[in-house]
Amino acid sequence: MSRFSRGVDRLLEASVVASFSRIGIACRSRVDHWTPPVIPPETEVLLTGATSGIGRAAALELARRGAVVIGVGRSPSRARDLELELRRHHPRSQGRVIVSDVSNLDDVASLVAQLDSEPAPTVLLHNAGAITPELTHTAQGVEITFAAQVVGPHLLTTLLARRWSEERPGRVVAMTSGGLYTRPFDLSALLEPPTPYSGVATYARVKRAQLVWVEALHDLKGLTSAAVHPGWTATAGLRESLPRFSTVMTPLLRSASQGAADLVWLSGCPDIVETPGALWLDRRVRPTHRLSRTRTDAERDRSVLLTYLHQTISPYLADD
Ligand SMILES: NC(=O)c1ccc[n+]([C@@H]2O[C@H](COP(=O)([O-])OP(=O)(O)OC[C@H]3O[C@@H](n4cnc5c(N)ncnc54)[C@H](OP(=O)(O)O)[C@@H]3O)[C@@H](O)[C@H]2O)c1
């Protein structure tokens, strides 16, 4: 990394808008001379949120690069469309898509049961996520944003990790968002969101908790973890959840492929092992806090969150 590219990166970071917009990826990919992502042949990748936006672009790109993609999405029709597209364009990649709601722990357990007959995927990409405007609880009584992006992913990771080892290590990458920079970790606000309910504030708290979780995971043997920011990306999810922002920013938004670029790259990149638990954007590790008010006792947060998660998923861990 040259002094020039570091300077460009610092300028982009300072401007915020340029960094997260398509300007960020355009400049950084040129000044850093990005090489194409390398995915070891036939890597098995389990990708949630594969049926739309960033996840869909990542699924197709991973398949193009030779990965065996197992996509996950809630909508049966979108799942079927993606599966057809994977088979049409990348017939050798054996891609398939499973309908499952990762916010529902019963669904997650049955998703993993469907993977029982094959070698376990070693790359697990937790990309599913959305802002939910009304306070909604899952069948297990967990607020749905937290359930879809932390509790369900924890169960999915825990069940798959049983099939990973130091010889066959797993890699977990979670899709984060800039919202996390606005909130400290606060488990009680996740369990009982303050009134009046705000979907945007809940989403931001959940993305902070998701990062705490990613940091906690990297201590586990046989797996490495990372969080990745996609940049501001033109997707149905962004249009639906933040319509005004999406309209104003349209000319500057990244394409879905650009939003998926780091997710694809991190699926094979060796650097993730050297900096476990880090947050990435445009192929560089980024700070996890930008405001002093979001800083809390990181070790305590990890322990509090893991204790809660372990208790919540324990009914699904038959052998524990
Ligand atoms: N777009 C951006 O600018 C931006 C910025 C920062 C972070 N992100 C993050 O990027 C990720 C992808 O978002 P996107 O913009 O690509 O949105 P999107 O187009 O709405 O795609 C979201 C995907 O997540 C799936 N999904 C949502 N909840 C799920 C659940 N409970 N179980 C299973 N699948 C679920 C959806 O499945 P169905 O199709 O079946 O509904 C869909 O495939 C999210 O984690 C989001 O927070 C996006």
The ligand as an ORCA input file, in Angstrom:
! r2SCAN-3c Opt
* xyz 0 1
  N     -28.081     -1.687      0.724
  C     -27.294     -0.999      1.515
  O     -26.931      0.162      1.269
  C     -26.789     -1.616      2.794
  C     -25.966     -0.829      3.620
  C     -25.472     -1.388      4.792
  C     -25.770     -2.703      5.107
  N     -26.592     -3.437      4.301
  C     -26.868     -4.824      4.685
  O     -26.727     -5.669      3.570
  C     -27.524     -6.842      3.746
  C     -28.325     -7.123      2.487
  O     -29.225     -6.046      2.283
  P     -29.753     -5.591      0.853
  O     -29.576     -4.132      0.813
  O     -29.173     -6.447     -0.224
  O     -31.319     -5.857      1.055
  P     -32.403     -6.739      0.242
  O     -32.292     -6.482     -1.207
  O     -33.699     -6.444      0.908
  O     -31.977     -8.233      0.561
  C     -32.162     -8.761      1.846
  C     -32.054    -10.263      1.780
  O     -32.144    -10.754      3.115
  C     -33.114    -11.768      3.140
  N     -33.715    -11.813      4.473
  C     -34.129    -10.773      5.239
  N     -34.577    -11.228      6.417
  C     -34.429    -12.581      6.371
  C     -34.740    -13.633      7.264
  N     -35.276    -13.395      8.457
  N     -34.451    -14.913      6.896
  C     -33.910    -15.197      5.692
  N     -33.605    -14.240      4.796
  C     -33.884    -12.963      5.139
  C     -34.119    -11.425      2.061
  O     -34.823    -12.606      1.708
  P     -36.241    -12.552      0.913
  O     -35.911    -12.115     -0.473
  O     -36.748    -13.915      0.970
  O     -37.074    -11.544      1.644
  C     -33.162    -10.918      1.003
  O     -32.585    -12.009      0.299
  C     -28.373     -6.595      4.993
  O     -27.769     -7.246      6.104
  C     -28.286     -5.091      5.194
  O     -28.438     -4.738      6.542
  C     -27.110     -2.921      3.143
*
